[in-house]
């Protein structure tokens, strides 16, 4: 995903289709950000199953099974069948777990702990929201916002690249040290005895 985003960013902007180019770049970066915690952090919380989107899709069918329910009654309490109440409960608890999961995974990735109060987490979340906002063109572009420039995109790329460099840099330093050590150990020497 990162390579695709970088390749698209390197391509010259085209007036006809620039919105699609930006959308695909942002989609790639959003997916990268979603996957980094499971790759680079020691503790990654998996997505709840079923997802909130899957649970949400079941609600219309549940409502059609009970055509007499009027959820827009002008009263404080509206009785609903148990099955519908359980579906709403499952949906709200899953959404809560998903939102907490994203922040906790970001915390594990960025700080190595589950504490989600570090300022870098807010920066990470702002970058994520930027990419999400431009992934779906109807969220920003159709609302009259001007497409972000390549310079703006690069600024958001750097937030992610900095995290990757910090988290993976030590690995690559250790890898090079290990390669040097293995080369020395495996060096063929002539026996002069």
N, C-alpha and C positions, 0 to 999 in steps of 0.2 A: 504494500500500500504506500509505503514511504517513497519507494522508487518511482511508482506511478505518479505520485503527487509532485515529486521533484522534476520528473520529465515534463509533465504538463506545465509546471511553473516556468521551466526553461523555454517552452514553446512560446513563440510570439503571440501576444494577445490579438484576437481577431474580433472586429466589431460585431460581425454576424456570428453569434455563438460564444461570445465572451462570457455570458452568464452561465452557459453550460460548462465551460472550462473552469470557472471559479467554483461552481457547484461540485464538480467531480474532484477537484483539488481538495476542497473542504470535506467532502465525503471520505476521501482517503485518509485525511488527517484525523477525522473523528474516529474512524475505525482503528487507526494506529493507537490513538489515545485510549480507546476501549480495551485494546489487547495488551498494552504495555504492562499493566500491573501483574497479569498472569505470567508474563515472561521475565520481568526484571525484579519483581519483589518476592520476598520469601513467603509472605502471607497474602493470598488472594482469595477473596470471597467469591464463590461462583454465583452466577445468576440464579434467581429463584425460578423454580419450575413448578407449574407453568408460569409464564411471564404475565405481567399485568395486561399486556396487549392481547394475549390469548384469552385471559379471563374476561376482558372487556368485550371481546367478540361474541362471547356466549350470552351476554345480557339481552340483546334483542330477541333471541330465541326463547329465553325464559319469560320475557314479557309477552310474547305471542301465545305462550301456553296458558296465560292468565289474562284474557282480553278485558276482563272487568276491572282491572286495577287502574286507578287514576292517580298517578304520582304527582299530579299538579293540583290536588285538592287544596282548598284554602283552610287548612287546619294544621295544628302543630304535630299531631301524630297521624300517620297513615299506615294502616295495617297492610302488610305484604306477606305472601306465602313464605314459609320457612326456607324453601329452596332459593328463592330470590334474596332473602335476607342473608343467607349463608354465602351466596355468590357475591353480594356487595361487601360482606365482611372479608372474604378472601381477597377480593380486588383491592380494598383499601390497605390491608396488611401487607400485601405483596408490593404495592406501590411504595409504602413506607420502607420495606426492606430493600427495595431497589435503590431508592434515593440514598439511604444510609450506606448501602454497599458501595455506590460510586464514590462517595466521600471517603469512606474507610479504605477503599482500594487506592485512591489517590494518596491518602496519608501514608499507607504502607510503602507505596512506590517512592514518594517524595521525601519522607522523613524517616522511614524505617520503623514507624510506630503506628498505633491505631488512633493516636490523638489527631483530631482533625482541626486543630486551632492554629496551626502554623500559617503565617502569611503566604507562604509559597503555594499552599493549597488553594487559597483564593485566586492567586494568579493563574494556576492550572485550570481552575473551574471557569474563570473568565475566558481563557483561551479555548476551552472545550465548548463553551456556549457560543463563542464567535464562530467556530467551525460548524456547529450544529445549525446556527442561524443561517449560514450561507449554503449549507448542504441542501436545504429545501428552499428553493427560490421563492416560493410563495410567502415565506415568512418575512423576508426583508426586501427583496428586489421588487416584488409586486406592490409593496407598501411605499414605493417611491424612493427608497434608499439607493444611493449610488453604490455600484459594485466596488469592493475594496481593490486597491491597486496592488500590484505585485510587491511593492515595498511593505504595505500593510500585511500582506500574506506572509512575507519573509519574517517580519517581526514576530508573528505568531508561531511560525516554524521554529524560530530560535528558542522559544520557551521549551518546546518539546526536545529539541536537539540538546539543549543544556542539561535537561534531566537525563537523557540517554547517555551523554558524555560522563556525567557524574556517576551514574549507576553502573555503566559498563566499562568506564575507563580503567578502573582497577583490575577488572577481569583481563583486559587486553594487555595491561602492563605485566600481570602475572603470567599470562600466556607467553609473552616474549621472553621473560626470564626463564620459564620452563623450557622453551625451545632452545635457548642458549645452553642451559644445563644438559639437556638431552644431546645436543650436538657435541658438547665436551665429553660426555660419558661414552658416546658412540664413536668418538674419533678413533680412526684406525691408526695405530702406531706400529712402527717396525720394532720387532723384538731384536735387540742388539746383543743378546747373550750368546 
